[in-house]
Amino acid sequence: MSSQESITDTPVKDCSRCHVSFPDTLDFFYRKSRRCKPCHIVNAKEWAENNPKRRKEIVNNWGANHREENRLRSKNYSLRNRDKRKAQLKNWRDNNRSRFNKTSRARRKRAYIANPKPFKMANEKHRAARFNCKINDLTNAQWEIIKEQFCHRCAYCGIKPKRLTKDHVIPLIKGGNHTISNIVPACHSCNSKKKDGPVLRPVQPLLL
């Protein structure tokens, strides 16, 4: 059978809106719709403009009933259109800078109140990077190990304060690293007294 014969054998359907005949296939019609695809899109836009509340209700109901499907669809779209998505977000931020800053601050504040540890650790890593330290790999888990090894006491005066601070045995400003082998726990008083000078008394940091 030739391609010309196969085209003529395809059933034809008339669009109920533009009254133009198209092959009755998914290339021209959505499932069992009586409108062709271009007319269907135009009709949907007109309905959405005339019924904003009903449209919002339908979208919210669909989202509530298809959360996992919607999440996967959004993730797959972002992966396929990474550059396009970045450009869209940058364009929106540039055109809505004050709104973006306001919502970002509120979001970060809520996240900080819920769990401040990642933020504090990120700030410490950023500070260490400003001093161009060669090793900047201390983690929250390693900090907990350091405190446990010193029995949650200050490495210099031996007291057990409410909050321990990280003291760099070799100060960052003098080429010290932000890593487990260069950090000991210290109370705020001893840390302030030492500053960027030598250790107050001999200490043995943990070795990798």
C-alpha positions as CSV (number, residue, x, y, z in Angstrom):
1,M,0.0,0.0,0.0
2,S,1.4,3.4,-1.0
3,S,1.6,6.4,1.4
4,Q,-1.0,8.2,-0.7
5,E,-3.5,5.3,-0.2
6,S,-2.8,5.2,3.6
7,I,-3.6,9.0,3.9
8,T,-6.8,8.7,2.0
9,D,-7.9,5.7,4.2
10,T,-7.5,7.8,7.4
11,P,-10.9,8.9,8.7
12,V,-11.5,12.7,8.6
13,K,-13.1,14.8,11.3
14,D,-14.5,18.4,11.0
15,C,-13.5,20.8,13.7
16,S,-16.6,22.1,15.5
17,R,-15.0,25.6,15.9
18,C,-13.2,26.4,12.7
19,H,-15.2,23.8,10.6
20,V,-12.0,22.7,8.8
21,S,-11.5,19.0,8.0
22,F,-8.5,17.2,9.5
23,P,-7.4,13.5,9.7
24,D,-8.9,12.0,12.9
25,T,-5.6,11.3,14.6
26,L,-3.8,12.5,17.8
27,D,-1.7,14.8,15.6
28,F,-4.7,17.1,15.0
29,F,-7.2,16.3,17.8
30,Y,-6.9,15.7,21.6
31,R,-8.4,12.3,22.3
32,K,-12.2,12.5,21.6
33,S,-12.3,16.3,21.3
34,R,-14.5,17.8,18.6
35,R,-12.1,20.7,18.2
36,C,-8.8,20.7,16.5
37,K,-5.7,21.4,18.7
38,P,-5.3,25.1,17.8
39,C,-9.0,25.7,18.4
40,H,-8.9,23.7,21.6
41,I,-6.0,25.8,22.9
42,V,-7.8,29.1,22.0
43,N,-11.0,27.9,23.7
44,A,-9.2,26.8,26.8
45,K,-7.5,30.2,27.2
46,E,-10.9,32.0,26.7
47,W,-12.5,29.8,29.3
48,A,-9.6,30.3,31.8
49,E,-9.9,34.1,31.4
50,N,-13.6,34.1,31.9
51,N,-13.5,31.6,34.9
52,P,-10.4,32.4,36.9
53,K,-11.8,31.1,40.3
54,R,-13.0,27.8,38.8
55,R,-9.7,27.3,37.0
56,K,-7.8,27.9,40.2
57,E,-10.0,25.4,42.0
58,I,-9.5,22.7,39.3
59,V,-5.7,23.3,39.3
60,N,-5.5,23.1,43.1
61,N,-7.6,19.9,43.2
62,W,-5.5,18.2,40.6
63,G,-2.3,19.2,42.4
64,A,-3.6,17.8,45.7
65,N,-4.5,14.5,44.0
66,H,-1.4,14.1,41.9
67,R,1.4,15.4,44.1
68,E,4.0,12.7,43.3
69,E,3.2,12.8,39.6
70,N,3.4,16.6,39.5
71,R,6.7,16.5,41.4
72,L,8.3,14.0,39.0
73,R,7.0,15.9,36.0
74,S,8.5,19.2,37.3
75,K,11.8,17.4,38.1
76,N,12.0,15.9,34.6
77,Y,11.2,19.2,32.9
78,S,13.8,21.0,34.9
79,L,16.4,18.3,34.0
80,R,15.5,18.5,30.3
81,N,15.4,22.3,30.2
82,R,18.1,23.3,32.7
83,D,19.5,26.3,30.8
84,K,16.0,27.5,29.9
85,R,14.9,27.2,33.5
86,K,18.0,29.1,34.8
87,A,17.3,31.9,32.3
88,Q,13.6,32.1,33.3
89,L,14.5,32.3,37.0
90,K,17.2,34.9,36.5
91,N,14.8,37.0,34.4
92,W,12.1,36.8,37.1
93,R,14.6,37.7,39.9
94,D,15.8,40.7,37.9
95,N,12.3,41.9,37.3
96,N,11.1,41.2,40.8
97,R,14.2,41.9,42.9
98,S,12.4,43.4,46.0
99,R,9.9,40.6,46.1
100,F,12.6,38.0,45.7
101,N,14.7,39.5,48.4
102,K,11.8,39.7,50.8
103,T,10.6,36.1,50.2
104,S,14.2,34.7,50.3
105,R,14.9,36.4,53.7
106,A,11.6,35.0,55.1
107,R,12.4,31.5,53.8
108,R,16.0,31.5,55.1
109,K,14.8,32.8,58.5
110,R,12.2,30.0,58.8
111,A,14.9,27.4,57.8
112,Y,17.4,28.9,60.3
113,I,14.9,28.7,63.2
114,A,14.1,25.1,62.3
115,N,17.7,24.0,62.0
116,P,20.5,26.6,62.5
117,K,23.5,24.1,62.3
118,P,23.9,24.0,58.5
119,F,23.8,27.8,58.3
120,K,26.4,28.2,61.0
121,M,28.6,25.6,59.4
122,A,28.3,27.3,56.0
123,N,29.2,30.7,57.5
124,E,32.3,29.1,59.1
125,K,33.4,27.6,55.9
126,H,32.9,30.9,54.1
127,R,35.0,32.7,56.7
128,A,37.7,30.0,56.4
129,A,37.7,30.4,52.6
130,R,38.3,34.2,53.0
131,F,41.6,33.3,54.7
132,N,42.5,31.0,51.7
133,C,43.0,28.0,54.0
134,K,44.2,24.9,52.0
135,I,41.9,22.4,53.8
136,N,38.3,23.5,54.5
137,D,36.4,20.2,55.2
138,L,35.1,20.3,58.8
139,T,31.6,18.8,59.0
140,N,28.9,18.8,61.8
141,A,29.5,15.1,62.4
142,Q,33.3,15.7,63.0
143,W,32.6,18.6,65.3
144,E,30.3,16.4,67.4
145,I,33.2,13.8,67.6
146,I,35.6,16.5,68.7
147,K,33.3,17.6,71.5
148,E,32.7,14.0,72.6
149,Q,36.5,13.3,72.7
150,F,36.9,16.3,75.0
151,C,33.9,15.3,77.1
152,H,32.1,18.5,76.1
153,R,34.6,20.5,78.0
154,C,36.9,23.4,77.1
155,A,40.3,22.2,76.0
156,Y,42.0,25.0,77.9
157,C,40.2,25.6,81.2
158,G,38.3,22.3,81.5
159,I,34.9,23.8,82.3
160,K,31.7,22.5,80.8
161,P,30.0,25.6,79.3
162,K,26.5,25.7,77.8
163,R,28.0,26.3,74.4
164,L,31.4,25.4,73.0
165,T,33.1,27.3,70.3
166,K,35.6,26.1,67.6
167,D,39.1,27.2,68.3
168,H,41.8,26.8,65.6
169,V,45.0,25.7,67.2
170,I,46.9,27.4,64.3
171,P,44.8,30.5,63.6
172,L,43.3,30.9,60.1
173,I,45.1,34.2,59.7
174,K,48.4,32.4,60.2
175,G,47.8,29.7,57.7
176,G,45.8,27.2,59.8
177,N,43.2,24.9,58.2
178,H,39.5,24.5,59.0
179,T,39.7,20.8,59.6
180,I,39.3,18.2,62.4
181,S,43.1,18.1,63.1
182,N,43.3,21.9,63.8
183,I,40.2,22.5,65.9
184,V,39.6,22.0,69.6
185,P,36.5,23.0,71.7
186,A,36.9,26.1,73.8
187,C,34.6,28.2,75.9
188,H,33.9,31.7,74.7
189,S,36.2,33.2,77.3
190,C,39.2,31.1,76.4
191,N,38.6,31.5,72.7
192,S,38.5,35.3,73.1
193,K,41.6,35.3,75.3
194,K,43.6,33.3,72.8
195,K,42.4,35.2,69.7
196,D,45.0,34.7,67.0
197,G,47.9,34.0,69.4
198,P,49.5,30.7,70.6
199,V,47.5,28.1,72.5
200,L,46.8,28.9,76.2
201,R,48.2,25.5,77.2
202,P,49.4,22.4,75.2
203,V,46.5,20.6,73.6
204,Q,46.3,17.5,71.3
205,P,43.8,17.9,68.5
206,L,42.3,14.8,67.0
207,L,44.3,13.2,64.2
208,L,42.8,11.8,61.0
